Amino acid sequence: MSRGLAIVTAQTGTPTSPTTPFGTASAVDAVGEFLPPWIPPEAIQLVLALLVLIVSYYVSKYGRQVFGRRIARRFQRPSVTRTVLRSVQTLVLLVGVVVALQILGFPLGNLALSVTVFSAVAGFVLAPIIGSVINGVFILSEQPYEIGDMIQLSE
């Protein structure tokens, strides 16, 4: 028994499964076949989305542990290593959030358009601050200073 929407064809009058990006059945339909009929599909979607978020969190932590030593050997500076590892962890979590939103049925096209417009406006308004952040990234990548270095300014 499938819980998904059925589309009745005009020629034969038989129901067919709706088309999804991954084939003819969605993940909710596949899981719903094994669960009792009194569980609503929205609850299944919510549980799957939360499961994706939890798995992506632990995958990001595991990836940080796995790649931590390799990145530390490559950059040899703790500040750069932390920055790169945080970026990798954030990227994995971001992918998990996008997948969870897709499972919940959010229109990602509209979300992407909204984020793009907001980023353009924020870019014009916050250009000096963003420039300072980019300068900070360049200072981290060139590695002229490290935490604990003493800097003396001439008067």
Residue pairs with C-beta under 8 A, 6 or more apart in sequence:
1 33
1 37
2 17
2 25
2 29
2 32
2 33
3 28
3 29
3 32
3 33
3 37
3 41
4 17
4 18
4 25
4 26
4 28
4 29
4 32
4 41
5 18
6 15
6 16
6 17
6 18
7 15
7 16
7 17
7 18
8 14
8 15
8 16
9 15
9 16
16 24
17 24
17 25
17 29
18 24
20 26
27 48
27 103
28 41
28 44
28 45
28 48
28 103
31 44
31 48
32 39
32 41
32 44
35 44
45 103
45 104
45 105
46 104
48 103
49 100
49 101
49 103
49 104
50 100
52 96
52 99
52 100
52 103
53 96
53 97
53 100
55 96
56 92
56 93
56 95
56 96
56 97
56 99
56 100
57 93
57 96
59 92
59 96
60 88
60 89
60 90
60 92
60 93
60 96
61 89
63 88
63 89
63 92
64 85
64 88
64 89
67 85
67 88
68 81
68 85
71 81
71 84
71 85
72 78
72 81
75 81
75 84
77 140
77 143
77 146
78 146
78 147
79 140
79 146
79 147
80 140
80 141
80 143
83 137
83 140
98 108
101 108
101 111
102 108
123 130
139 145
145 151
